[in-house]
Amino acid sequence: MHRSFLVLALLFPSCRTAAVDLAAEREALMEADRAFARETAARGVEGWLDFHLEDAHNVPATGPVVVGHAAIRDRMTAFLADTTQVFTWEPVSAEVAADGSLGFTYGDWSTTDGATDSVTSKGRYLTVWKKLNGEWKVTADIGNDAR
């Protein structure tokens, strides 16, 4: 009897893992994206990078893909430090893989003129997230301009 159970446990390892509460994970991922926006607004490139994996990919609407913290820092520092504009985004939705290890968010972003509060550019984004040690981290970020 015990031997049969052992064989079944080895054949069906998914039976030994806890079920993932996908609704809770989607909400946690939405909150991670909102926290990403808040920290970037408050801390600039350091807030931006804190949410990225070391080997993350940023895929801009134009220009080359940048990979890793150093390249992402080089690309984003001036943009995020520009006090004449305000960069914001808001997630619209999130989805999470059945095992809870990967997910994505998408939403709308905009930049506004800091002096007039008028929108100067806007678009959509898709961010791919990986869960490591219980924390959601950006593994790829893609944006486009709505022209």
C-alpha positions in Angstrom: 0.0 0.0 0.0 2.7 2.5 0.9 4.7 1.6 -2.1 1.7 2.3 -4.4 1.3 5.7 -2.8 5.0 6.5 -3.3 4.8 5.5 -7.0 1.7 7.7 -7.5 3.3 10.6 -5.7 6.4 10.3 -8.0 4.2 10.1 -11.1 2.0 13.0 -10.3 4.2 15.6 -8.6 1.6 18.3 -9.1 -0.6 16.6 -6.5 2.0 17.6 -3.9 1.9 21.3 -4.6 -0.5 23.7 -3.2 -3.1 25.2 -5.6 -2.4 28.8 -6.7 -5.1 31.3 -5.9 -5.0 33.0 -9.3 -7.4 35.8 -8.4 -5.2 36.8 -5.4 -2.1 36.5 -7.6 -3.6 38.8 -10.3 -4.5 41.4 -7.6 -1.0 41.1 -6.1 0.5 41.6 -9.6 -1.7 44.7 -10.2 -0.5 46.1 -6.9 3.1 45.3 -7.8 2.6 47.3 -11.1 1.1 50.2 -9.1 3.9 50.1 -6.6 6.4 50.1 -9.5 4.8 53.3 -10.8 4.8 55.0 -7.4 8.4 54.1 -6.7 9.5 55.3 -10.1 7.7 58.6 -9.6 9.3 59.0 -6.1 12.8 57.7 -6.8 13.4 58.0 -10.6 15.7 55.4 -12.2 16.4 53.8 -8.8 12.7 53.1 -8.2 12.5 51.8 -11.8 15.4 49.4 -11.5 14.3 48.1 -8.1 11.4 46.4 -9.8 13.6 44.9 -12.6 15.5 41.6 -12.6 19.2 42.0 -13.3 18.8 40.5 -16.8 15.5 42.2 -17.6 14.7 43.4 -21.2 13.3 46.8 -22.0 11.8 47.0 -25.5 11.1 50.7 -26.4 8.7 51.8 -29.1 11.8 52.9 -31.1 15.5 52.1 -30.8 17.3 49.0 -29.7 16.2 46.6 -27.0 18.2 47.1 -23.8 19.1 44.2 -21.5 20.3 44.4 -17.9 20.4 47.0 -15.1 23.4 48.9 -16.5 21.9 49.3 -20.0 18.5 50.1 -18.6 20.0 52.7 -16.3 21.8 54.3 -19.2 18.6 54.5 -21.3 16.2 55.6 -18.6 18.1 58.0 -16.3 17.7 61.2 -18.4 14.1 60.4 -19.2 13.1 59.8 -15.6 15.2 62.7 -14.2 13.5 65.2 -16.6 11.6 67.5 -14.3 9.8 69.3 -17.1 7.6 66.2 -17.7 5.7 63.7 -15.5 5.7 60.1 -16.5 2.8 58.0 -15.2 1.1 54.7 -15.9 -1.8 52.6 -14.6 -2.3 48.9 -15.2 -5.6 47.9 -16.7 -5.4 44.1 -16.3 -3.1 41.3 -15.2 -2.9 37.6 -15.9 -0.9 35.0 -14.1 0.3 31.5 -15.2 -1.4 28.5 -13.6 1.6 27.8 -11.5 1.9 31.4 -10.3 5.5 31.9 -11.5 4.9 34.3 -14.4 2.4 36.9 -15.3 1.9 40.1 -17.2 0.2 43.4 -16.8 -0.8 45.9 -19.4 -2.1 49.4 -19.3 -1.9 53.0 -20.3 1.0 55.4 -19.8 1.4 59.1 -20.4 3.8 62.0 -20.1 2.5 65.4 -19.2 4.1 68.8 -19.3 5.0 69.7 -15.7 4.1 73.3 -16.2 0.8 73.0 -18.0 -0.3 69.6 -17.0 -1.2 68.9 -20.6 -0.6 65.4 -22.1 2.5 65.4 -24.4 2.5 61.7 -25.2 0.7 58.6 -24.4 0.6 54.9 -25.2 0.1 51.4 -24.0 2.5 49.0 -22.3 2.9 45.3 -21.6 5.1 44.2 -18.7 6.1 40.6 -18.2 6.7 39.7 -14.5 8.5 36.7 -12.9 7.9 35.8 -9.2 11.1 35.2 -7.3 11.2 34.6 -3.6 7.6 35.7 -3.2 8.1 39.0 -5.1 7.0 40.0 -8.5 9.9 41.4 -10.7 9.9 42.8 -14.2 11.6 40.5 -16.7 10.4 42.4 -19.9 8.8 45.7 -20.4 7.4 46.8 -23.8 5.8 50.2 -24.6 4.4 51.9 -27.7 3.3 55.3 -28.6 -0.3 56.0 -29.5 0.2 58.3 -32.5 
